């Protein structure tokens, strides 16, 4: 039977900046049970692997996120282990025990392995730091777990459980900060953010993900050092932004990014919306409106049974980023933003590309931004079948996201107006569903294909075939499905005029 009792290494540990203050390290019964469950869930690591490291006079511990999440009652899919053994020594110890080993991250001190379906990463105690202009960290190995925990981003991630002894290690008061819901760095935040500027982004991400607040000194350091993010690769920043946007409360993270000046280096279009009054004068500014749309999109996402959707959330946040560039003052004290959806689609494409988002995500977000006003463009009258087909065709596989975004974009406080808009969109969704059953709206094609067009007109491949195809597609959208003989007759009439013009 595994040993399920825990001792605490830090009952009298002190913070570096307050040497007279003791740190409370006693686990509650519930927390002990949670950490026990964490350790037991990664068998045979605590027993077999822990014993192997101990037999080789090397240390091993579960560290960071898994420990934090266990203490919060959250599940974690990660198994992060740390050791004083250097990578080559790790390889020697696991040789003959691991089912498979990989060394992709060995230059950063990490060895990956798999045992009985469990995937693990073991990283040598280390410290990382960036030179002022470098985008890659310099890695130094260490021999003491306290020094390794000191270089971690936040105290709540600087806790560990030694294996196989199961000692709880918390030299910097992470458990106390966890209870208080505060993000604090093990050492000076300026040193931490200088070592790895991405931690500035991680701070706002954890605030959104865990519902924590930033300690005043952490917020101040993040504000003063935000421009250090310019040396971090776009890919690393993107990954943190993705985690933030998929968190339970991305609005909290975005607000912190803007307030601390971080957004200027990540999503500069977002804080630029802060000063722009929206065209209905119903909100403080376009920025506040966009955050409300983000909140409402997330609420609808959940109500409609969807998992957290990165594309939808990015589109909700960025749908009005074109407004500052298109603002115009007109008579009667009116402010307009003509074609801001077109400009915004281009801006979102450019920004997400710069952040190295996948091409399909860039395309999907920009499509939603471009289409987010389409519903209002049809006015208050009854939509024709043609208009419904075009709406569904243009949205394509983004139709469900467009439904949610369009509904979320209604932030008016006028209940009557909001209810009327909701009823109108209910009707559009119903019409789309009805036509979809009849016509397969997600695969609208002309009633004649390219080969049939060539055969009917007696022409070979070329631009005229494309023009004829587009004519038939417009006819299909306008009239719905047509019999081939009717489509052929219409094509002949069209061709008679256009072939004559081209000769």
ZIRA-V235086 format. One record per helix or strand of 2 or more residues. SS is the DSSP state (h for helix, s for strand). FROM is the first residue (numbers start at 0). LEN is the number of residues. If there is no record, write none. Layout:
SS|FROM|LEN + SS|FROM|LEN
//
This chain:
s|6|2 + s|13|2 + s|17|5 + h|28|13 + h|44|11 + s|59|4 + h|64|8 + s|79|4 + h|86|8 + s|99|3 + h|105|3 + s|109|6 + s|117|7 + s|125|4 + s|137|4 + h|144|6 + h|154|3 + s|159|4 + s|166|3 + h|173|7 + s|181|2 + h|188|7 + h|197|13 + s|212|2 + h|215|16 + h|233|12 + h|249|10 + h|262|4 + h|267|8 + h|285|18 + h|309|9 + h|322|4 + s|327|3 + h|330|3 + s|333|3 + h|339|15 + h|358|13 + h|373|4 + h|384|24 + h|414|25 + h|440|3 + h|449|8 + h|462|17 + h|483|19
//
